[in-house]
Amino acid sequence: MDLLIVRHSLASSRAARDEDRPLTEEGLRRALEVAWAVGRLGFRGARILHSPLLRALETATVFEAELGATRVACDRLALEPGDRLLEELAGDRVIAVGHQPWVSELCAWLVHGDRSQWGAVRFEPCAAAWLQGQQVAPGRMWLSGFIPPAVCALGGAERG
């Protein structure tokens, strides 16, 4: 199974409520560049789960359009990761769009089996960690790649 853990893209700091913060223009551009790169890794048609908060929804919507994927809200991606989230992440190709520090903690938990190692991978806005394994379980997946948005910007000219 392939699991891509994505932190939502750059969001505005201005909103009446935190959950209503939209992506900035830069955030939309970054999301498109990262989604394009992810498509080249074989994630076209993947199932996308996203936090219900606006910035994660908007990031997932960009991925959905770019990848021809199916997007579904998942309340657990706005919370500390737990066993019920792992059940929802099961599948062949899944993209999970969430928030810090939970995306880092989820990555550490799945790779190391230890949530306290969450600082080992720095998720800047719209960064993505590609995990692979036989099952979504603590310590049972490995980190196959990490995609910082700056690397994706280099390929932008190829998109045409």
Backbone hydrogen bonds in HBPLUS format (Angstrom, degrees):
<---DONOR---> <-ACCEPTOR-->    atom                        ^
c    i                          cat <-CA-CA->   ^        H-A-AA   ^      H-
h    n   atom  resd res      DA  || num        DHA   H-A  angle D-A-AA Bond
n    s   type  num  typ     dist DA aas  dist angle  dist       angle   num
A0133-GLY N   A0001-MET O   3.20 MM 132  5.51 143.8  2.33 145.2 151.9     1
A0002-ASP N   A0092-ASP O   2.75 MM  90  5.99 169.5  1.76 155.9 158.4     2
A0094-VAL N   A0002-ASP O   3.00 MM  92  6.42 161.2  2.04 156.9 162.1     3
A0003-LEU N   A0131-LEU O   2.83 MM 128  5.08 170.8  1.83 154.6 155.6     4
A0131-LEU N   A0003-LEU O   2.74 MM 128  5.08 174.2  1.74 167.9 166.4     5
A0004-LEU N   A0094-VAL O   2.84 MM  90  6.28 159.6  1.88 155.3 162.3     6
A0096-ALA N   A0004-LEU O   2.76 MM  92  6.14 164.3  1.79 166.9 171.6     7
A0005-ILE N   A0129-ALA O   2.86 MM 124  5.15 161.9  1.90 152.1 154.6     8
A0129-ALA N   A0005-ILE O   2.84 MM 124  5.15 156.8  1.89 145.6 152.4     9
A0006-VAL N   A0096-ALA O   2.77 MM  90  5.95 174.5  1.77 164.7 164.5    10
A0098-GLY N   A0006-VAL O   2.88 MM  92  6.32 159.9  1.92 168.6 173.6    11
A0007-ARG N   A0127-ALA O   3.10 MM 120  5.80 161.4  2.14 163.4 169.3    12
A0126-CYS N   A0007-ARG O   3.10 MM 119  4.98 133.7  2.32 111.8 125.0    13
A0008-HIS N   A0098-GLY O   2.98 MM  90  5.86 155.1  2.05 170.8 163.6    14
A0126-CYS N   A0008-HIS O   3.01 MM 118  5.12 130.9  2.26 116.9 116.3    15
A0024-THR N   A0010-LEU O   3.11 MM  14  6.10 156.4  2.16 134.4 138.1    16
A0012-SER N   A0022-PRO O   2.77 MM  10  5.76 164.1  1.80 175.3 176.1    17
A0020-ASP N   A0017-ARG O   3.00 MM   3  5.45 158.7  2.05 115.7 122.6    18
A0021-ARG N   A0018-ASP O   3.29 MM   3  5.74 158.5  2.34 123.4 121.3    19
A0054-LEU N   A0019-GLU O   3.03 MM  35  6.01 159.2  2.07 163.8 158.0    20
A0028-LEU N   A0024-THR O   2.92 MM   4  6.27 151.1  2.00 150.7 157.5    21
A0029-ARG N   A0025-GLU O   3.02 MM   4  6.31 158.1  2.06 148.4 154.3    22
A0030-ARG N   A0026-GLU O   2.89 MM   4  6.11 164.8  1.91 152.7 156.8    23
A0031-ALA N   A0027-GLY O   2.96 MM   4  6.09 161.4  1.99 145.6 150.9    24
A0032-LEU N   A0028-LEU O   3.04 MM   4  6.25 156.2  2.10 145.9 151.8    25
A0033-GLU N   A0029-ARG O   2.99 MM   4  6.29 160.5  2.03 152.5 157.7    26
A0034-VAL N   A0030-ARG O   2.88 MM   4  6.10 166.3  1.90 159.2 162.6    27
A0035-ALA N   A0031-ALA O   2.88 MM   4  5.92 160.7  1.91 146.0 152.3    28
A0036-TRP N   A0032-LEU O   2.96 MM   4  6.09 154.4  2.03 144.4 151.2    29
A0037-ALA N   A0033-GLU O   3.09 MM   4  6.34 159.3  2.14 144.6 149.8    30
A0038-VAL N   A0034-VAL O   2.85 MM   4  6.07 159.3  1.89 154.1 160.2    31
A0039-GLY N   A0035-ALA O   2.96 MM   4  6.16 146.9  2.07 143.9 152.3    32
A0040-ARG N   A0036-TRP O   3.32 MM   4  6.69 141.2  2.48 140.3 149.4    33
A0040-ARG N   A0037-ALA O   3.07 MM   3  5.23 127.5  2.36  98.4 111.7    34
A0041-LEU N   A0038-VAL O   2.97 MM   3  5.11 147.6  2.08 101.9 112.2    35
A0042-GLY N   A0039-GLY O   3.20 MM   3  5.44 164.7  2.23 108.2 111.7    36
A0046-ALA N   A0043-PHE O   3.13 MM   3  5.36 151.1  2.22 135.1 131.0    37
A0045-GLY N   A0067-LEU O   2.87 MM  22  5.90 153.3  1.94 142.8 151.6    38
A0070-THR N   A0046-ALA O   3.34 MM  24  6.79 155.4  2.41 152.6 159.7    39
A0047-ARG N   A0093-ARG O   3.12 MM  46  6.46 166.7  2.14 156.4 153.1    40
A0095-ILE N   A0047-ARG O   2.86 MM  48  6.21 158.3  1.91 156.0 159.4    41
A0048-ILE N   A0070-THR O   2.70 MM  22  5.84 173.1  1.71 170.7 168.2    42
A0072-VAL N   A0048-ILE O   2.78 MM  24  6.13 149.3  1.87 159.0 169.2    43
A0049-LEU N   A0095-ILE O   2.76 MM  46  6.13 165.0  1.78 170.4 175.0    44
A0097-VAL N   A0049-LEU O   2.85 MM  48  6.27 161.5  1.89 154.0 159.9    45
A0050-HIS N   A0072-VAL O   3.04 MM  22  6.39 145.7  2.17 149.2 154.7    46
A0074-CYS N   A0050-HIS O   2.65 MM  24  5.43 155.0  1.71 157.5 154.5    47
A0051-SER N   A0097-VAL O   3.02 MM  46  6.36 146.1  2.14 162.4 172.1    48
A0056-ALA N   A0053-LEU O   3.02 MM   3  5.60 128.1  2.30 117.5 130.0    49
A0057-LEU N   A0053-LEU O   2.98 MM   4  6.18 162.2  2.02 155.4 161.0    50
A0058-GLU N   A0054-LEU O   2.83 MM   4  6.03 164.8  1.86 158.9 161.8    51
A0059-THR N   A0055-ARG O   3.16 MM   4  6.22 152.1  2.24 131.9 139.4    52
A0060-ALA N   A0056-ALA O   2.88 MM   4  6.06 166.6  1.89 152.2 156.0    53
A0061-THR N   A0057-LEU O   2.87 MM   4  6.07 145.0  2.00 145.0 155.3    54
A0062-VAL N   A0058-GLU O   3.19 MM   4  6.44 151.7  2.27 144.3 149.7    55
A0063-PHE N   A0059-THR O   3.15 MM   4  6.51 161.0  2.19 149.9 154.9    56
A0064-GLU N   A0060-ALA O   2.78 MM   4  5.98 156.4  1.84 148.7 155.8    57
A0065-ALA N   A0061-THR O   3.06 MM   4  6.26 163.3  2.09 147.6 150.5    58
A0066-GLU N   A0062-VAL O   3.01 MM   4  6.17 164.3  2.04 152.4 157.0    59
A0067-LEU N   A0063-PHE O   2.84 MM   4  5.78 153.2  1.91 152.3 158.7    60
A0068-GLY N   A0064-GLU O   2.97 MM   4  5.58 123.4  2.30 141.8 150.3    61
A0069-ALA N   A0064-GLU O   3.22 MM   5  4.69 153.0  2.30 126.8 133.2    62
A0077-LEU N   A0074-CYS O   3.00 MM   3  5.80 165.4  2.02 125.8 130.2    63
A0078-ALA N   A0075-ASP O   3.06 MM   3  5.78 163.1  2.09 122.1 125.3    64
A0079-LEU N   A0076-ARG O   3.28 MM   3  5.25 160.4  2.32 106.5 108.0    65
A0085-LEU N   A0082-GLY O   3.11 MM   3  5.48 127.6  2.40 106.9 119.7    66
A0086-LEU N   A0082-GLY O   3.26 MM   4  6.65 157.6  2.31 150.5 156.7    67
A0087-GLU N   A0083-ASP O   3.16 MM   4  6.51 150.1  2.25 146.9 154.1    68
A0088-GLU N   A0084-ARG O   3.27 MM   4  6.56 150.9  2.36 139.6 146.5    69
A0088-GLU N   A0085-LEU O   2.95 MM   3  5.10 116.8  2.36  99.7 115.5    70
A0089-LEU N   A0085-LEU O   3.03 MM   4  6.33 134.9  2.24 148.2 161.5    71
A0089-LEU N   A0086-LEU O   3.20 MM   3  5.09 132.2  2.44  93.2 106.0    72
A0090-ALA N   A0087-GLU O   3.41 MM   3  5.64 163.4  2.44 105.0 109.8    73
A0103-VAL N   A0099-HIS O   2.83 MM   4  5.76 148.5  1.92 142.8 151.9    74
A0105-GLU N   A0101-PRO O   2.97 MM   4  6.23 159.2  2.02 154.4 161.2    75
A0106-LEU N   A0102-TRP O   2.85 MM   4  5.96 158.4  1.89 147.8 153.4    76
A0107-CYS N   A0103-VAL O   3.03 MM   4  6.18 162.3  2.06 145.5 150.1    77
A0108-ALA N   A0104-SER O   2.98 MM   4  6.18 167.8  1.99 151.9 155.0    78
A0109-TRP N   A0105-GLU O   2.91 MM   4  6.00 158.5  1.96 148.5 154.8    79
A0110-LEU N   A0106-LEU O   2.98 MM   4  6.17 159.7  2.02 151.4 155.9    80
A0111-VAL N   A0107-CYS O   3.00 MM   4  6.12 155.4  2.06 151.1 157.9    81
A0112-HIS N   A0108-ALA O   2.74 MM   4  5.37 149.5  1.83 141.5 151.4    82
A0113-GLY N   A0109-TRP O   2.94 MM   4  4.43 127.4  2.23 106.3 119.5    83
A0139-GLY N   A0109-TRP O   3.01 MM  30  6.39 137.1  2.20 134.1 146.5    84
A0141-MET N   A0110-LEU O   3.14 MM  31  5.62 158.5  2.19 153.0 148.0    85
A0117-GLN N   A0114-ASP O   3.25 MM   3  5.94 168.5  2.27 118.3 121.8    86
A0118-TRP N   A0115-ARG O   3.15 MM   3  5.75 138.4  2.34 127.3 127.3    87
A0120-ALA N   A0117-GLN O   2.95 MM   3  5.75 166.9  1.97 131.5 134.0    88
A0127-ALA N   A0124-GLU O   3.00 MM   3  5.48 156.3  2.05 146.0 141.8    89
A0128-ALA N   A0147-ILE O   3.00 MM  19  5.00 152.2  2.08 130.0 138.9    90
A0147-ILE N   A0128-ALA O   2.69 MM  19  5.00 173.2  1.69 161.4 163.4    91
A0130-TRP N   A0145-GLY O   2.81 MM  15  5.04 174.7  1.81 151.2 152.7    92
A0144-SER N   A0130-TRP O   2.76 MM  14  5.50 149.0  1.85 156.0 166.1    93
A0145-GLY N   A0130-TRP O   3.35 MM  15  5.04 143.9  2.49 137.8 136.7    94
A0132-GLN N   A0142-TRP O   2.96 MM  10  5.51 155.0  2.02 151.7 159.6    95
A0142-TRP N   A0132-GLN O   2.85 MM  10  5.51 157.7  1.90 156.8 163.9    96
A0140-ARG N   A0137-ALA O   2.99 MM   3  5.33 159.2  2.04 140.8 138.1    97
A0151-VAL N   A0148-PRO O   3.12 MM   3  5.79 139.5  2.29 119.3 128.0    98
A0152-CYS N   A0149-PRO O   3.06 MM   3  5.15 118.9  2.45  98.6 113.6    99
A0153-ALA N   A0149-PRO O   3.12 MM   4  6.47 144.4  2.26 150.5 160.3   100
A0154-LEU N   A0151-VAL O   3.22 MM   3  5.52 141.3  2.38 102.6 112.4   101
A0155-GLY N   A0152-CYS O   3.06 MM   3  5.44 140.1  2.22 107.6 117.8   102
A0156-GLY N   A0153-ALA O   3.24 MM   3  5.18 161.4  2.28 102.4 107.8   103
A0158-GLU N   A0155-GLY O   2.95 MM   3  5.49 139.6  2.12 115.3 126.1   104
A0159-ARG N   A0156-GLY O   3.21 MM   3  5.48 140.0  2.38 103.1 113.0   105
